[in-house]
Structures are given as structure tokens and as C-alpha cells.
């Protein structure tokens, strides 16, 4: 179990280097994915949850941590979310769908297709839910953001 989490961390740090994530965020993106991987492994193996439900909790944790890190380090959420969600994406399910389709086993192909679509759906749902919750509870002072200073100064000058 620990080896899986360490493997996820190393793989995502390497992936983050490839997609040119800024150096100061490499370890944080690896941490986000490691937490998501840990949640998935604990839910799926220790608590014997279904893969779809384990993927939901994993994606929810990844999205929460991505929003927290984005606000703490003043970085875009997608910087952490894209790298963090990668281990949860059901690539093997798509492979199995096509594999069994080529073999002519329609029942197994439809099973994996359904499971893959369910996992993709719960990942999207978890990201949407956490984005909505973060907009309510993790508000920022918009006037202090570097990209809005000019606009806010323009508004202040118009008021004078």
C-alpha cells in the first residue's frame, strides 16, 4: 500500500516536470496526487469500497487539496488539479473496453465501458462539488490579487 502511494508521488512529480510545472510546485503536485492515491487505496483495498465510490472520494480529496494549495500559494487550481487527478483517471478501463470489444466479448466490453463512464462521471462530479464548496467557504479578497490590481485601481480612479 505504501509503495503504491510512493509510486504515485514519483510518477506525478515526473509528469509535472514534463508538463513544465513551475519548480516550486513540483512537490506540492506530487503531494496532491499522493493524497488522492492514498484515499483511493484505503477506500478500495482497506474499506472494500467499489471502484467508482473510491474514485469519488479520491477525486474529492484531490480537488479539496488543490483548492487549498491554490489559495495558500497563490497559484491556479488547475496547476495542482490536472497533475493530481491523473492517477484517478480510468485509462485502464478504456483499454479493457476496447480489448474485449476486439475479442468479441460484448458483455465484458459493456461492463468496462459502463464502469469507465461511471468513474469519469464521479470525478467530474467531485471536481464540480468541491469547486462550488470552495467558492462559498474559501473566498479570497479579490482586490489583493496581482492580476486584478490594475482593474481595481482603475475603478478607484473612476470613483474620484
MARTIMAR-935648 format. One line per field, with one value per residue: residue in three letters; x, y, z of N, C-alpha, C, CB in turn; residue number from 1; chain. Coordinates in pm, 1 decimal. Atoms other than C-alpha are relative to their C-alpha. Glycine has a CB too. Layout:
N
resn ALA,...
n_x X,...
n_y Y,...
n_z Z,...
ca_x X,...
ca_y Y,...
ca_z Z,...
c_x X,...
c_y Y,...
c_z Z,...
cb_x X,...
cb_y Y,...
cb_z Z,...
resi NUM,...
chain A,...
//
This chain:
160
resn UNK,UNK,UNK,UNK,UNK,UNK,UNK,UNK,UNK,UNK,UNK,UNK,UNK,UNK,UNK,UNK,UNK,UNK,UNK,UNK,UNK,UNK,UNK,UNK,UNK,UNK,UNK,UNK,UNK,UNK,UNK,UNK,UNK,UNK,UNK,UNK,UNK,UNK,UNK,UNK,UNK,UNK,UNK,UNK,UNK,UNK,UNK,UNK,UNK,UNK,UNK,UNK,UNK,UNK,UNK,UNK,UNK,UNK,UNK,UNK,UNK,UNK,UNK,UNK,UNK,UNK,UNK,UNK,UNK,UNK,UNK,UNK,UNK,UNK,UNK,UNK,UNK,UNK,UNK,UNK,UNK,UNK,UNK,UNK,UNK,UNK,UNK,UNK,UNK,UNK,UNK,UNK,UNK,UNK,UNK,UNK,UNK,UNK,UNK,UNK,UNK,UNK,UNK,UNK,UNK,UNK,UNK,UNK,UNK,UNK,UNK,UNK,UNK,UNK,UNK,UNK,UNK,UNK,UNK,UNK,UNK,UNK,UNK,UNK,UNK,UNK,UNK,UNK,UNK,UNK,UNK,UNK,UNK,UNK,UNK,UNK,UNK,UNK,UNK,UNK,UNK,UNK,UNK,UNK,UNK,UNK,UNK,UNK,UNK,UNK,UNK,UNK,UNK,UNK,UNK,UNK,UNK,UNK,UNK,UNK
n_x 82.5,-89.8,-73.4,88.7,9.3,-129.8,-5.4,84.5,-71.0,-114.0,51.1,61.6,-107.5,-62.1,96.9,2.6,-119.7,25.5,95.9,-63.8,51.9,-107.7,-79.9,41.6,125.4,-14.2,23.4,139.0,85.6,-21.3,70.5,144.0,29.8,-24.7,116.2,108.8,-30.0,18.4,144.6,52.0,-47.5,66.2,141.8,18.4,-58.7,21.4,142.3,71.5,99.0,2.4,-97.5,63.8,10.4,-137.2,-44.9,69.0,-64.2,-134.7,10.6,44.5,-117.5,-92.7,55.0,-8.3,-139.6,-38.4,53.2,-72.0,-134.3,9.2,17.9,-114.7,-120.0,38.9,-23.8,125.2,45.3,-30.2,-139.3,-1.1,109.3,-29.7,-98.1,51.8,110.8,-46.5,5.8,138.6,64.3,14.7,-59.9,1.3,137.1,18.1,-78.5,72.9,119.9,-38.8,-57.6,108.2,75.4,-74.9,13.9,137.5,72.6,79.9,42.2,-112.4,-25.6,100.8,-24.7,-110.3,41.4,87.8,-80.5,-85.4,84.6,37.5,-116.8,-19.7,109.7,-16.8,-114.1,53.0,90.9,-79.9,-65.9,104.5,44.4,-103.2,-11.6,113.0,-21.2,-112.2,45.3,78.0,-73.5,-139.7,0.5,-120.0,19.7,-32.5,-81.4,-141.6,-61.1,-85.7,58.3,115.3,-38.1,19.4,143.0,53.4,-49.9,77.4,131.4,-16.4,-23.2,126.5,86.6,-45.9
n_y -118.7,-114.4,-6.0,-57.7,-143.9,-55.7,7.4,-107.1,-125.8,-10.8,-10.1,-130.4,-99.9,12.5,-53.4,-145.1,-52.3,6.5,-104.1,-126.5,-62.9,-74.2,84.6,-9.0,71.8,141.9,87.5,-16.9,77.0,139.6,22.8,6.8,130.1,104.9,1.3,61.5,142.8,61.5,10.0,106.6,130.5,30.7,27.1,116.8,122.5,18.8,-7.0,81.6,-77.2,16.3,-85.7,-127.5,-78.7,-33.3,-106.4,-122.7,-53.2,-39.3,-124.1,-104.3,-39.2,-68.4,-132.0,-81.2,-36.2,-90.9,-132.7,-52.9,-37.9,-113.2,-121.6,-18.2,-34.5,-94.8,64.8,50.5,130.3,102.5,39.7,115.5,91.1,81.5,102.5,81.1,86.2,94.9,142.1,44.0,10.4,143.8,37.4,146.7,38.1,-19.6,104.0,127.7,-9.2,25.0,134.5,98.4,-25.6,65.2,144.5,38.6,22.8,-121.4,-21.6,-55.9,-131.2,-93.5,-15.9,-94.2,-130.7,-58.1,-34.1,-112.9,-120.0,-33.0,-59.5,-132.7,-83.9,-37.1,-92.2,-131.2,-42.2,-38.6,-127.1,-102.3,-22.3,-67.8,-134.7,-75.4,-16.8,-91.3,-136.1,-46.2,-1.3,-40.0,-124.2,-83.2,-142.4,-15.5,-118.7,22.1,87.6,-75.4,-20.6,-90.1,-128.7,-107.6,-20.6,-63.6,-136.6,-73.4,-25.4,-101.5,-127.2,-43.3,-48.4,-133.6
n_z 0.0,-6.2,127.2,101.3,-24.4,37.7,145.9,54.0,-24.9,91.4,137.4,23.8,2.4,132.7,96.1,-17.7,67.1,144.3,40.2,-36.1,-120.5,-65.7,-89.1,-140.1,-19.2,36.0,-115.4,-42.2,90.7,-37.9,-126.6,30.4,60.9,-99.4,-90.0,76.4,11.6,-131.7,-24.4,85.9,-46.7,-127.5,26.6,85.5,-54.1,-143.3,-32.7,99.4,74.8,144.8,67.9,34.4,-122.5,-40.7,91.3,-41.2,-120.2,39.3,76.9,-92.8,-76.7,90.9,31.1,-121.6,-21.3,108.8,-31.2,-116.7,44.1,92.6,-78.3,-89.5,74.8,105.3,128.6,57.0,-49.2,100.4,-15.6,-89.7,32.3,118.9,-37.0,-109.2,39.5,101.0,-38.7,-18.2,131.3,31.3,128.5,14.1,33.6,144.6,66.5,-12.3,83.7,139.6,5.7,5.7,122.1,107.5,-20.0,29.9,-125.1,-15.2,-138.7,-74.9,56.7,-51.6,-143.1,-19.3,50.5,-102.0,-116.9,37.2,5.8,-137.7,-66.6,58.5,-48.9,-140.7,-7.5,38.4,-106.6,-116.1,30.2,1.0,-137.7,-77.7,52.2,-54.2,-143.8,-21.8,29.2,-114.1,-126.6,13.8,77.1,2.0,20.0,141.1,19.2,-30.4,99.6,91.2,132.2,-8.5,-58.9,96.2,19.8,-119.1,-3.9,99.0,-58.1,-103.4,65.5,59.9,-106.4,-40.3
ca_x 0.0,278.7,468.3,165.1,141.6,514.8,490.4,204.6,405.7,715.4,515.9,326.8,638.5,795.9,477.7,477.7,832.1,721.1,426.8,659.6,502.3,699.9,975.1,839.9,511.1,650.8,648.0,306.5,151.1,310.1,166.6,-182.7,-169.3,-21.4,-306.0,-556.4,-382.7,-383.3,-754.3,-824.2,-611.2,-760.6,-1117.2,-1071.5,-847.7,-886.7,-1254.2,-1355.7,-1544.8,-1646.9,-1400.2,-1648.7,-1707.8,-1336.3,-1266.8,-1524.2,-1364.8,-1019.6,-1120.9,-1295.6,-978.6,-765.5,-997.6,-1008.6,-632.1,-589.5,-814.4,-639.3,-293.5,-407.1,-518.2,-224.0,40.6,-147.0,-141.7,-408.5,-614.1,-550.1,-178.8,-247.5,-570.8,-450.1,-147.8,-331.9,-629.4,-420.7,-385.6,-762.6,-847.2,-977.4,-734.3,-716.1,-1094.9,-1092.9,-817.5,-1017.8,-1330.2,-1155.7,-967.9,-1285.1,-1459.3,-1183.7,-1207.5,-1580.6,-1685.5,-1963.9,-2069.8,-1723.0,-1674.4,-2001.0,-1917.2,-1584.5,-1736.8,-2007.4,-1755.3,-1525.3,-1807.5,-1918.6,-1566.7,-1528.2,-1866.7,-1789.2,-1452.3,-1629.6,-1894.8,-1634.1,-1444.9,-1768.5,-1882.2,-1550.6,-1532.2,-1877.0,-1794.8,-1464.4,-1637.5,-1858.8,-1613.0,-1266.3,-1330.5,-1044.1,-1015.6,-1028.0,-864.3,-536.0,-475.8,-192.9,-398.6,-680.8,-480.2,-484.7,-856.4,-929.9,-706.6,-890.8,-1221.7,-1089.5,-970.7,-1310.8,-1482.7,-1268.8
ca_y 0.0,243.0,150.2,240.2,583.1,646.4,533.2,774.1,1057.0,987.5,939.9,1266.8,1465.6,1329.5,1410.4,1761.7,1811.8,1704.7,1947.6,2222.3,2287.6,2558.8,2405.1,2532.8,2349.0,2009.0,1855.9,2002.5,1850.0,1518.9,1555.2,1622.1,1308.6,1102.7,1205.4,1117.2,784.2,714.4,788.4,559.5,274.7,298.4,316.4,41.8,-205.3,-142.8,-49.4,-264.7,14.3,-12.1,137.6,409.3,522.8,507.5,722.0,974.6,1011.9,1026.1,1298.1,1490.0,1487.3,1588.2,1875.9,1996.3,1990.4,2159.1,2446.3,2483.0,2484.4,2725.0,2975.8,2918.6,2953.9,3195.4,2963.9,2840.6,2544.7,2360.8,2353.7,2104.0,1953.5,1832.7,1653.6,1533.3,1382.4,1190.5,866.1,856.2,880.7,542.4,475.9,101.7,82.4,226.6,-14.8,-310.9,-187.1,-185.8,-508.1,-705.0,-538.8,-664.4,-1012.2,-1010.7,-1032.1,-774.2,-830.3,-764.3,-471.8,-311.8,-376.5,-192.5,83.7,141.4,135.5,376.3,621.3,599.4,672.7,962.8,1095.4,1081.9,1250.1,1535.7,1548.6,1562.4,1842.9,2036.3,1988.8,2094.8,2394.6,2504.2,2448.8,2633.2,2933.3,2951.7,2874.7,2954.3,3308.0,3536.2,3908.1,3982.3,4323.0,4172.4,3951.0,4055.7,4017.1,4240.6,4530.2,4737.9,4685.8,4779.3,5086.6,5191.1,5159.4,5369.6,5640.3,5645.9,5694.1,6002.7
ca_z 0.0,89.5,-227.7,-440.5,-279.7,-320.3,-682.4,-747.7,-592.4,-802.1,-1122.6,-1080.9,-994.2,-1314.9,-1510.1,-1363.0,-1489.2,-1837.3,-1844.7,-1717.7,-1381.2,-1201.4,-990.7,-659.3,-717.4,-822.9,-476.3,-399.9,-712.2,-615.0,-265.2,-402.9,-615.5,-331.1,-101.8,-374.7,-430.9,-57.8,-31.6,-327.2,-191.9,157.8,24.9,-234.1,-50.6,321.3,331.1,29.2,-145.6,-507.4,-754.4,-852.5,-494.3,-411.6,-719.0,-599.7,-255.4,-411.6,-658.8,-381.0,-171.7,-469.5,-556.6,-194.7,-156.2,-496.4,-390.5,-55.8,-216.5,-487.0,-227.0,5.8,-264.9,-494.4,-792.5,-1034.7,-913.1,-1238.5,-1160.9,-882.4,-1010.4,-1350.5,-1210.9,-901.5,-1079.3,-1331.6,-1127.7,-1077.5,-1447.8,-1573.7,-1859.8,-1792.7,-1813.5,-2164.5,-2263.6,-2131.7,-2309.3,-2646.0,-2570.2,-2500.8,-2793.4,-3025.0,-2870.3,-2938.3,-2570.7,-2570.9,-2209.5,-2064.1,-2301.1,-2191.4,-1825.0,-1852.1,-2062.5,-1801.2,-1517.8,-1701.5,-1769.9,-1405.9,-1280.5,-1523.8,-1412.9,-1041.0,-1099.1,-1278.2,-1005.1,-728.6,-900.8,-956.4,-595.3,-449.1,-680.6,-565.5,-198.6,-228.8,-383.8,-76.6,204.6,66.9,-52.7,-148.2,-126.5,-497.9,-459.1,-339.1,-639.5,-868.2,-1184.4,-1053.3,-905.0,-1222.1,-1270.9,-909.4,-933.1,-1248.3,-1063.0,-772.1,-1010.2,-1184.1,-848.9,-776.1
c_x 87.7,77.7,-84.5,-5.2,131.1,15.8,-83.2,71.0,112.6,-47.7,-56.0,103.0,69.7,-92.9,-4.4,122.4,-24.1,-95.5,44.6,-71.1,115.2,66.2,-48.4,-130.2,9.4,-36.4,-143.8,-96.1,16.1,-72.8,-150.6,-36.0,23.1,-114.2,-119.7,19.9,-19.8,-147.8,-59.4,39.2,-69.6,-146.3,-18.7,49.4,-31.6,-148.9,-88.5,-113.3,8.7,98.0,-57.9,-6.7,137.8,56.2,-64.0,69.9,141.9,-2.6,-44.6,117.7,100.9,-49.3,7.7,142.7,50.2,-48.9,72.1,140.0,-3.8,-16.0,120.5,123.0,-26.5,35.3,-134.4,-33.6,40.2,143.7,10.7,-102.9,31.7,96.7,-56.3,-105.4,43.7,-3.5,-141.9,-72.3,-0.6,54.1,-2.7,-139.8,-29.9,76.2,-74.9,-127.2,32.5,54.8,-109.3,-90.6,67.7,-10.8,-141.1,-82.9,-77.4,-39.4,112.7,33.2,-99.6,15.9,109.2,-33.4,-87.5,79.5,88.2,-79.6,-45.9,114.6,25.1,-107.4,17.9,122.1,-47.4,-92.2,77.8,69.6,-101.6,-45.8,104.4,22.9,-111.3,17.4,112.4,-38.1,-78.8,88.0,143.7,11.6,132.6,-40.5,48.1,92.6,148.1,68.9,80.7,-65.9,-120.3,36.8,-25.3,-147.7,-60.8,49.0,-74.7,-137.6,8.6,20.3,-128.4,-92.5,37.8,-40.3
c_y 126.2,14.7,60.7,151.8,69.0,-0.1,107.9,134.3,20.7,18.0,138.2,111.7,-3.9,56.0,153.0,66.0,4.1,110.3,139.4,75.4,77.4,-83.3,3.3,-74.0,-149.5,-91.8,11.2,-76.6,-149.4,-34.6,-11.4,-136.9,-113.9,-9.2,-63.6,-149.3,-72.9,-16.8,-113.3,-137.8,-39.2,-34.4,-131.7,-128.4,-22.1,-3.5,-74.3,75.2,-35.9,98.9,138.2,89.7,40.1,111.0,133.4,63.5,47.7,133.6,116.0,49.9,76.7,141.4,92.3,48.0,95.4,142.1,62.7,46.1,120.1,130.6,28.4,49.5,94.3,-51.6,-45.7,-139.4,-110.3,-48.5,-125.9,-105.2,-92.3,-112.3,-93.6,-100.6,-110.0,-146.3,-54.6,-22.0,-146.1,-40.2,-149.7,-49.7,17.0,-105.1,-132.9,-0.6,-34.7,-141.2,-106.4,20.8,-68.3,-151.7,-50.2,-30.5,127.6,26.5,60.6,141.3,102.8,22.4,103.7,138.5,70.6,44.9,122.6,129.6,42.2,67.8,140.3,97.0,41.9,89.9,141.7,55.6,47.8,133.7,113.5,32.2,77.6,141.9,88.1,27.3,99.2,144.1,58.0,20.6,48.5,127.3,72.5,145.8,32.9,118.5,-21.9,-88.6,80.6,31.1,93.3,136.8,115.4,31.2,70.6,143.4,86.8,36.0,109.4,136.2,52.9,56.9,139.5,98.9
c_z 0.0,-131.3,-111.4,13.8,-37.9,-151.8,-66.2,14.9,-100.9,-144.0,-28.8,4.2,-136.2,-108.4,8.4,-61.8,-150.7,-45.5,45.5,111.7,63.9,110.9,144.9,28.5,-30.2,116.4,48.8,-90.9,26.6,128.4,-21.7,-57.2,98.3,99.8,-70.0,-16.8,131.5,32.6,-83.1,51.7,130.0,-23.9,-74.0,65.2,147.0,35.4,-98.7,-69.0,-147.0,-62.5,-30.7,123.2,52.2,-88.1,35.5,119.7,-30.5,-74.0,88.3,84.3,-83.1,-29.4,121.4,23.1,-108.8,26.7,118.7,-40.4,-92.9,75.8,89.4,-74.7,-116.9,-138.6,-56.1,53.9,-96.5,6.9,85.5,-41.9,-117.4,34.2,106.3,-41.6,-96.0,44.3,15.9,-132.0,-46.4,-137.6,-23.8,-36.2,-147.5,-78.9,3.5,-84.1,-144.3,-16.0,-12.0,-120.3,-118.3,10.2,-30.0,123.7,34.7,145.3,84.4,-50.0,53.7,150.4,24.1,-53.0,102.4,121.4,-28.0,-4.9,138.7,73.4,-54.1,49.7,145.1,19.6,-33.5,108.2,122.0,-22.7,3.2,142.2,79.8,-49.5,55.5,148.9,27.0,-31.2,116.6,123.1,-9.6,-81.9,13.8,-6.1,-140.7,-23.3,24.3,-101.8,-99.4,-133.8,3.7,54.3,-95.7,-18.1,121.3,14.0,-99.6,55.3,106.9,-62.2,-64.3,105.6,43.5,-103.8
cb_x -94.3,97.1,46.3,-141.9,-34.7,114.4,-46.6,-137.8,56.5,90.0,-107.7,-109.3,102.7,34.2,-141.0,-8.7,125.2,-57.2,-138.9,8.2,-60.8,-54.4,144.6,-15.1,-105.5,143.2,96.9,-36.9,33.6,148.2,30.2,-40.4,85.5,131.3,-35.0,-12.0,142.1,68.2,-71.1,50.5,152.8,11.6,-61.6,71.2,148.4,69.4,-43.2,-55.6,20.9,-143.7,47.4,-142.2,-75.7,90.9,-32.9,-147.2,2.7,64.1,-97.7,-113.1,65.4,16.2,-145.5,-49.3,86.9,-56.0,-149.7,9.0,68.1,-117.2,-125.7,32.4,65.0,67.0,99.2,9.3,-152.4,-27.9,81.6,-27.0,-124.3,58.6,129.4,-56.1,-109.5,139.0,74.2,-75.8,72.8,-145.4,142.3,47.9,-97.7,46.2,138.7,-35.2,-61.0,104.9,86.0,-82.0,-13.2,147.3,37.3,-0.1,98.1,-124.6,-46.5,123.8,-6.6,-141.1,39.2,125.3,-74.9,-107.3,87.1,66.7,-121.5,-42.9,125.9,-2.2,-130.9,13.0,114.6,-75.4,-94.1,103.4,70.1,-119.6,-29.8,130.1,-3.6,-130.5,31.8,119.4,-85.4,-111.3,0.0,81.9,-114.5,91.1,75.7,-126.9,-48.2,14.3,-106.4,126.5,-40.6,-107.2,146.7,62.7,-71.0,37.5,150.1,-13.9,-58.0,117.1,110.0,-68.4,4.6,151.9
cb_y -0.8,-14.5,-139.7,-59.6,27.8,-79.6,-135.4,3.2,2.1,-124.7,-105.4,26.5,-25.6,-148.4,-59.7,35.0,-87.2,-137.0,-31.2,87.7,-106.3,131.3,42.7,144.5,61.2,-29.1,34.2,148.5,32.3,-28.7,113.3,111.9,-21.2,25.8,143.8,65.3,-19.9,84.2,134.1,18.0,1.9,119.1,114.0,20.7,2.5,111.1,142.9,-123.8,151.8,20.9,-66.2,-23.1,-78.5,-124.9,-36.4,-29.6,-106.4,-108.7,-17.7,-53.4,-121.2,-79.6,-12.4,-79.7,-125.7,-50.1,-8.5,-107.0,-117.2,-19.1,-10.5,-130.4,-124.7,135.0,-120.6,-3.8,-0.5,53.2,113.9,44.7,78.8,87.2,65.2,88.1,82.6,35.2,-19.7,101.3,89.9,-38.3,49.3,-67.6,81.0,140.6,-14.6,-27.4,140.7,103.2,-26.5,5.6,151.7,42.8,-36.0,-119.0,-40.3,-9.5,-132.2,-91.9,-5.9,-52.2,-134.7,-51.7,-14.5,-100.8,-120.3,-25.7,-24.6,-126.0,-88.6,-7.9,-72.9,-125.8,-44.4,-9.5,-114.8,-108.2,-5.8,-46.1,-133.7,-78.3,-1.1,-75.5,-134.9,-41.6,1.7,-99.2,-135.5,-111.9,90.9,-36.4,84.8,16.4,107.2,-60.9,-81.9,-75.8,-132.8,-61.2,-1.9,-36.5,-134.6,-79.7,3.3,-82.1,-129.6,-34.2,-14.1,-116.4,-93.3,4.2
cb_z 121.3,118.7,-41.0,11.8,147.9,65.8,-46.9,71.6,142.7,11.0,-24.6,102.6,115.3,-30.2,25.9,148.0,33.3,-37.2,57.4,-120.3,99.4,58.1,-5.5,39.5,-85.9,-45.6,114.0,1.6,-147.8,15.5,99.0,-99.7,-124.9,73.5,46.7,-136.1,-48.4,108.4,-33.1,-142.8,20.0,98.1,-81.0,-131.2,-18.7,78.3,6.6,66.0,20.2,-56.4,-129.3,-57.7,106.9,-7.1,-145.6,34.3,110.9,-87.8,-116.6,91.5,59.1,-131.9,-47.8,121.7,3.8,-133.9,28.7,111.9,-69.6,-97.1,84.5,71.0,-50.6,23.0,14.5,-153.5,20.6,-138.1,62.3,143.5,-30.6,-112.5,50.8,103.9,-63.6,-39.8,129.0,82.5,-104.2,7.9,-7.2,130.8,80.9,-41.9,66.4,146.7,8.0,-46.6,124.8,126.9,-25.2,3.6,142.2,-89.6,116.6,-85.5,62.3,-12.2,-152.8,-30.1,63.5,-67.7,-133.6,42.2,41.6,-135.3,-89.6,75.3,-19.7,-154.5,-15.2,86.9,-97.2,-133.6,39.0,31.7,-137.9,-85.2,68.7,-5.3,-153.0,-24.0,65.8,-85.2,-126.8,31.3,57.3,-64.5,45.0,-119.4,108.5,-81.5,88.9,136.7,-72.7,-23.8,-59.9,86.7,40.7,-134.1,-25.2,122.9,-28.8,-128.7,60.2,91.2,-104.8,-72.5,118.1,21.3
resi 1,2,3,4,5,6,7,8,9,10,11,12,13,14,15,16,17,18,19,20,21,22,23,24,25,26,27,28,29,30,31,32,33,34,35,36,37,38,39,40,41,42,43,44,45,46,47,48,49,50,51,52,53,54,55,56,57,58,59,60,61,62,63,64,65,66,67,68,69,70,71,72,73,74,75,76,77,78,79,80,81,82,83,84,85,86,87,88,89,90,91,92,93,94,95,96,97,98,99,100,101,102,103,104,105,106,107,108,109,110,111,112,113,114,115,116,117,118,119,120,121,122,123,124,125,126,127,128,129,130,131,132,133,134,135,136,137,138,139,140,141,142,143,144,145,146,147,148,149,150,151,152,153,154,155,156,157,158,159,160
chain A,A,A,A,A,A,A,A,A,A,A,A,A,A,A,A,A,A,A,A,A,A,A,A,A,A,A,A,A,A,A,A,A,A,A,A,A,A,A,A,A,A,A,A,A,A,A,A,A,A,A,A,A,A,A,A,A,A,A,A,A,A,A,A,A,A,A,A,A,A,A,A,A,A,A,A,A,A,A,A,A,A,A,A,A,A,A,A,A,A,A,A,A,A,A,A,A,A,A,A,A,A,A,A,A,A,A,A,A,A,A,A,A,A,A,A,A,A,A,A,A,A,A,A,A,A,A,A,A,A,A,A,A,A,A,A,A,A,A,A,A,A,A,A,A,A,A,A,A,A,A,A,A,A,A,A,A,A,A,A
//
